[in-house]
Amino acid sequence: MNASINTRNNDLIRSIFKKILLPALAAGASANIATMIDGIVVGNAIGSEALAAVNSCRPASQIYGFLSEILASGVAVSIARSVGKSEKGKPDKLFTTGISAALIAAVVLTLVQQLFAGNICRLFADDEELYPLALEYYRIFSLSVFFILFNNSLSSAMRTDGYPKLSALVQLLPHIVNALLNVLFVSVFDMGLSGVAIATVLGYFAAFLVGAYYFFFRKSYRLLRGNFGRNLAEITSVGTPPAVNMGLISIKLLIINSLVLSVGGSLGMAVMSLIMVEWALESLFISGVKQSMMPMISYYYANGDYHGVRAVFNYAFRFLMTAEAALVLLFEVFPQFLPFIFGMREPEQISAACVGIRIFALSMPLEAFAMLTISYYTAIRNRKTAVVLSVLLGLVATVSVIYPLAHFFGINGVWLSFPVAELIPLALIAILSRLNSERFFRMKGHTYLQEFSVDVDQLSHTVDCVRKAVGDAGFDAIAANRTGLAIEEMALSALERNSEKKVHIDVTVRKIEDALLVTFSDDGMEFDPVTSADREAKTSSLAMLKAISAKMEYGRIVGMNKTDIYLQ
């Protein structure tokens, strides 16, 4: 590889990553604040028994998350991969299939839950005091699954379509509406747990309306029929690894809740509710980073760009570990603020809660890294490894340690099982990391000649370096000059279109057998040079560029323009 690879910076990657990450974090932070308000209202206005009843139904939320994660992650990663591989029309077909599957699954699951609500709720809360409260809440709450499946799938498509803020609004709005209506329905109208459930459903319905606005008025994807079964198989195969973890967490929570009830009673369940709030705050950063990282890594991996894969992962890792370390410090130093704001006043309650909160906090950076790794292997389509890690993290590791720890240490052993269980998947990750190397990511037949980030002040010098690299690779002067012309024209065009903002540009030049492939990427305004070249006069620079190239292909993913120019 040419030594000038060092001239490629990561400014474009950081720019795109932040565009997705910041709205996702803002939505998640607001959602978690709203969830805390929700718990505060329930705990203080109705009582700790009601808070425990709501918490007992959390496995249902995990099941909804399991199904929506399959479709949401599958759609985002599959679309990003198809853009990376320049598969024309495939993103539209994947979008159509993903949304259709979400609607079908939503209708079926809504009907099943309404028909068997009592039996399902008995699984969640097999306790004579909790069951009637849980059933009152669950009968209404279960209606939200219809909107959750549709909203999450559409929100994922919004991010890949370059609408991260609108995607964040779909994630944020349910929790804001829910928190406001909870205050109204519970504190003002005294509607009890039924009011809590109604507020939740109406919150997701509000987000559904935003999603409908995007679907009918803003989306770039066309509704394009394709092989539904084949496309759905691709989506589900990609989305299954992270969803397996989420689905197994539902089973894990059932096991933990049952054990907490038997060992710690109602006080143990109340502490578990606080730990779930702690876990939600941790998940905020995991989810935001995952949403930002997965489509980008999938795109760069499909494009054969190891530099991009490595840069995205390293940036995600540094941000996530910094955030999780800050959370650990917060909960270790100030554990008492959670029990206080959720209505616990007895010294015994606060003492028990602080112990559980501190022990659970130790597991947070460990779980965050494991989830980051699962997302990474999912994005590069290493499904077997991702599934194995998901099974370990989601259920097997916890089950293998929780019973002996609970036997010897009681309720504190249950809390201790969280950090101890995380060590098992981390051991496997340490082994796998030694087996990977840069060659794993390289596309067969591709030889990098040069890759760099465009600096407008050095554009002329960079183009000369590219011409020399192409000539040194065995191509004639015509091919070298055409490569330089393609880069120069695309760079000047991007800079001219985005004269009022800072635009970041990356270029890679690869040899594929006897041809050259120039990939030009920028984070500027959406622009398709292929269709523009067709519309413009034959004497225009883009029209001439298309005429001298063997093929030009354009795609847009997560707010980034990507143009492939094939030259002979």
N, C-alpha and C positions, 0 to 999 in steps of 0.2 A: 504494500500500500504506500502511496506517496506520502512523504513526510509532512506535506501541507495539510494533512488531516487535522493538525493542531490549530489550524486557522478557523476551524468550526467551533463557535461558542454555543452555549445553551440558551441564548436569549429567547429564541422562538419557542422552545419547549417550555421555559418558565412562563412566558407570556400566555400561552394556551392553557397551561396547567392552572395558573392563577385565575384565568377567566372562568374556568369550571369550578375550581375549589372555593373561591370566596363566596359566590352565591350559595353553594351547597352548604358551607359552614354557617353562613348567616341563617339559612333556612333551618338547619339542624339545631343551631343554638336557640333560635326563637321557639322551635318545636319543643326542645327540652325544657325551656323556661315555662312554656305553656303547659307541658306535662306536669311540671312541678306545681304550678298553680292549681292544676286539676287535682293533684294529690292533696295539696294543702286544703282546698275547699272540701274534698270528700272527708279527709281526716278530721278536720275541725268542725264541719257542719253536720256530718252524719255519724262519724265515729271510726275508731280503729278497726272494728269488725267489718265495716263497709269497705275500708281501704284494703283489708285482707281479702275480701270477696272479689274486688276488682282485680287484685293481683293474681288470684287463683285462676282467672280467665286469661292470663297472659299467654298460656300455650296456644290459645286460639289465634292470638295476634301473630305468634311465631309461625303457625301454619299458613296464615294469609301471607306472611312475609316470605315463606318458603316458596309458595307458588308464584308470587309476583317477582321474586328474585330470579327464578328460572327464566321467566319471560323478559324481565327488564335487563338483566345482565346479558342474557342471550342475544337480545335485539341489539344492544349497544355494541357488544364485542363483534357480533357477526357483521353488522353494518360497517364498523371500522375496518374490519378485515377485508371486506369486499372492496372498500375504497382503496385500501393499501394495495390490493391485487389488481386494481383498475377493472373490476368486473361491471361493465356497463349494464344498468337496469336492475342489478341484483339488490342494491339497497332499497329500492322501491318495493320489490317483491318481499324482502325480509320485513319491512315495515308493515306491509299489508297483512302478512301472515301473523306477525306478533300481536297486532292489535285485534285481529279476528279471534285468535286463540285466547286472548285475555277476556274478551267478551263472552265467549262460550264457557270458559271455566268459571267466570263470575256468576253466570246464570245457574249453572249446575250446582255450584257450592252453596249459593243462597238457598235454593230449594231444599237441598239435603239438610242444611242446618235448621231450617224452619220446621221440617218434618220431625227431626230427631233431637230437638233442643234439650229436652229433659235428660235423655240418655247421655248426650255429649257432655252436658254440664256436670253430671254425676262423676264423670272421669276427672273433671277439673277440681271439684270440691266435694269429695266424699266425706263430708262432715255435717252433722245434723244442724249445727248452727250456721255454718257458712253456705250450705247448699241453697236454701230459699233466697238468700241475698244474691248469691252468684247467678241463680236462674233468672231472677228479676232483671239483672243487668244484661245477661248474655242473650236473652230472647231478642232484645232490641239491638244490642251491639253487633250481633252476627250479621245484620243487614249491611253493615259497612263494608263487608268483603267485596261486594259488587263494585263499589267505587274505588277501593284500594287496588284491586287488580288492574282496573282500567287506568287509574291515575299513575301508578308506578310504571307501567309499560310505556305510557305516553310520555311521562316525564323523562324516561331514559332516552327515548327517541328525540325529544327536544334538545337534550344535551349534544347528541351527535349531530343534530341539525344546526347547531350554532346558536341555540337559544337557552343559555345556562340560567339567565335571570328568570325567564318564564318557567323553566323547569323547577327552579328553587321556589317560586311562588306556589306551584302545585304541591310541593312538599310542605311548605310553610303554612299555607292558609288553613288546612284542617285543624291545626293545633291552636291557632289564634282564635278561630271561630269557636272551637271546642271550649277553650278556657273562658272566653267571654260568656258563652251560653251556660256554662256550668255555674258561674256566679249568679246568673239570672234564674236558672231553673232550680238550683239547689238552695242558694242562700235567700232568694227573694220569694220564689213560688213554692219552695219546700216540696219538690217533686221526687226527692230521694234518689235512689240508684237508677230508676227509670229516667229521670231527668239527666243524669250523667250519661247514660247510654244514648239518649236522643241527641244530646249535644255533640257526642262523638260522630254519630251518623250524619248530622247536618254539617259538621265541619268537613267531612270527606265529600259531601255533596257539593259544597261550595268550590272545592278544588276541582271536582268533576266539571263544573261549568267553565272554569279557566281552561281545562284540558280540551273541552269541546270548542272553545274559541280558537285555540291553536289548530285543532284538527280541521276546522272548516275554513279558517281565514289566513293562517300563517305558515302552515307546513310547506316545506320544499318537496317532500316525498310525494310521489304519485301513488294512487291506489292501483296497483298493477298485479294482475293475476299471474300466478306461477304454479309450480308444483307444490301445493300446500303441504303435503306430507313430507316431502324432502326438505323444504325450507323449515318446517316446524322441527324436524329431527335435528337439523343443524343448530337451530336456536336453543333447543332444550339440551343438546349435548354440551354446548358451550356454557349455558346457564346453570347446569346441574351441580358442578362442584361447589360454588359458593352457596347454592341453595340447600345442598345436602347438610352443610354445617348449620344453617338456619333451621332446617326441619328437625335435625337431631337435637338442637337446642330445645325444641318443644318437648321432646321426650325427656331430655335432661331436666328441664324445669318441673315436669310432672314428678320425676323421681326425687328431685331436691325438695319440692314443696311437700311431698308426702313424708319425707324423712324429717324435714323441719317441723311439721305438725306433730309427729310422733315424739321427737326429741325435745323440741323447744316450745310446743304449744302455740297459743295465739300470740304470745310475745315474740316467739321465733319468727312467725309469719309476718308480724309487723316490721321486725328488723329486716327480713327478706325483702319487704316492699321498699325499704330505704336502699338496700343494696341494688335493687333493680333500677332505682333512680341513678345511683352511682354508675351502674353498668350502662345506662342510657347516655350519660355524659361521655363516657369512654367511647361508646359506639358512634357518637356524633362525629368525632374526628376520624374514626375508622371508615365510616360510611362516606364522608366527604372526600377523603383521600382515595378510597376505592373508586368512587364515581369519576374522579379526575384521572386516575392512573390507568384503569383498565382499557377504555377505548383508545387511549394514546399508545399504550404498549402494544395493543392488538394491531393498530395501524402500522406502527414502525416495524413490528415483527413481520407482518405480512409483506411489507415493502422491502424486507431484507436489510433493515437499517439497525445494526447492532448498537451503534453510537446512540441513536435515539432511544432504544430500549433501555440501555444502561443509564442514560441521563435522566429519563423519566423515573425509573425505579429509585435511583439515588436521591433525587429531589423529594420524592414521596416519603422515603425512609427518614430522611433528616427532619422533615416537617412533622411527621407522625410521632416519632420518638421524642421530639422536643415537647410536643403538646401533651403526650401521655406522662412524661416526667413531671410536668407542671401539675397535672391532676393528682399524681401520687403525692407530691409535696403538699398539696392543698388538703387532701383527705387525711394524711398522716398527722399534720399539724393542727387542723381544725375539724375533727370528725364530728364534733357535737352540734354543728350548725344544721345538719340534716335532720336529726331527731327533733331538734327544737322547732324548726319551721313546719314540721309535719305533725305538730300537736303533742309530742311526747313531753311530759313534764315530770314524771316520777323518776327519781334518781336511779332506781333499778333499771327502768326502761332505757334511760340515756346511757348508762354504763354498758349494758348489753349491746346497744346499737353501736357505740363507739368501737367496741372490740371487733364486731363484724365488719364495720366500714374500713377499719385500718387493715385487717387481714385481707379483705377483698382487694384493696387498693394495690397490694403487692402483685396481683395477677394482671393488672391492666397493661403495662408495657409488654409483658410476655404474650398476652392474647393479641395485642395490636400487631406485633411483629408476625405472629403466626397467620393472622388474617391477611396481612399484606402479602405474605408469601403465597397463600392460597389464591389470592386475586391475581398475582403475577403469573403463576402456573396456568390459571384459567385463561388469561389473556394470550399466552403463547400456545394455547391449545394442548398443553400437557395434562390431559384430563385425568389420567390414572393417578398421577402424583397428587393433583389437586383434590381428588376424591378421597384418597387415603388420608391426607392431612385433614380434610374436613371431617371424616369419620372419627379420627383420633381426637380432634379438637372439640367436635360437637357433642360427643357422647362417651366413647370408649375410655378415654383417659380419665374422665371424671368418675365414671362408674367403677373403674378399677381401684380408685383410691378413696372414694367418699365413704363407703361402708366401714372399712377398717378404721379410718380416721374418726368417724362418728362414734364408733364403738369405744375407742380409747379416750377421746377428748370431748364427747358429747356434742352440743350445738357448735362449739368453737371448732370442732373437727370438720363440721360441714363447711364452715367458712374457710378453713385451711385447705380444703380440697380444691378450691379454685386456683390458687397459685401453684400448688403441687402438681395438679393435673396438666398445667401448661408446659411443664418441663418435658413431658413425653413427646408431643409433636415437635418441640424445639430441638430435641435430640435428633430426630429424623431430618429436620431441616438442615442441621449442621452437617450431616452425612451427605445429603443431596447437594449442598452447595459446593462440595469438593469434587463432585462428579461433572459439574457444568463447566463449560469453557466457551470462549468467544466463537469458536467454530460452530457451535450448536445453532447459532442464530443466522449464520450466513446462508443466503439462498444459493443453491447449487448453480454453478455456471456463471455466477456474478463475480466479477473482479473489480474492486473499487480502484478507480484511477485518481480521483480527487473528491473531497467533500469539504465544504467551507460555508461560512456565513458571509453574506454580502456586506461589504463596507463601501458605501458610495464613493468615499474619497480614494479608495484603492481599486475601484472596479476595473479600470483599464489594465492595471498590473495583474489582477487576478485572472482576467480573461487571457492575457498572454501566458500565464502559468498553466492554464487549462489547455490551451492550444499545444503547448510543449508536452504536457502529460499525455495528451491524445496521440501526438506524433511519436513519442517514446514507446507507446503501447503497440505500434505497428500500423497505425492508420495513416492514410495519405494526407496531404496538405488540405485537400478539399474538405474531408471529414473534420479535420482540426479546426478549419476556419468556420465551418457550419456550427460546430459545437460552441465556439467562442461567440458567434453571432447570436445563437439561441439564448445563451446566458445573458448577454448584454441587453438584448431586446426585452427579454422577460423582466430583468431587473429594472430597467428604465421605465417600463410600462407600469410595474408595481409601485415604484417610487412616485411616478407622476399621478397615479390614481389616488394615492394616499398622502398627498403633499401636506395635508393639515394634521397628520398624526404620525407618530413614530411607527414604522413598519419593520418587522424582523423577517429576514429572508435566509433560508438555507438552500443549498444546492448540492446535489450529489451527481457525480459522473461515473457511470459503470460500464464495463465492457461485458457484453453478453454474447458469447461466441464471436461472430464477426460483425456485430452491431454495437452501437453506443446507445445508452439510455441516460438522458439527463432528467433528473427529477427536481423540480423547482417548487418550493413551498414558501408560503408567506401567510401572515396573520392579518392582512389588510381586508378591505371590503370585498365582498363576494364578486368574483369575476371569472368568467369562463372564456379563456382565450380561443378555444376551438370554435364555439358558436360566433364569437365576435369576429374571428378571421373570416368566417363564411359570410358575414353581413357586410364587412368593410370592403373597400375597393381593392382590387388585385395589387395595387401599388403600395398598399399599407404595409407596415413592418410585420404585423401579425400574419397577414395573408401571405407574405413572402416566406415567413418562418414556417408556416404550415406547408407551403409548396415545396420547400427544400427538405422537409422531414418525411420519413417513411410513414410515421403515424404520430398523432398527438391525442392524448387522452386527459380529461379533466375530472377531478372529483373534489368534494368539499367535506371535511369532517371536523367536528368540534371547533368550528370557527376558523379553520385553516384551509387555504386554497392549495391544491396539489395538482401540478401539471407534469405529465410524463411526455417527453419528447424523444422519439426513436429516430436515430440517424444511422445511415449506412456509411 
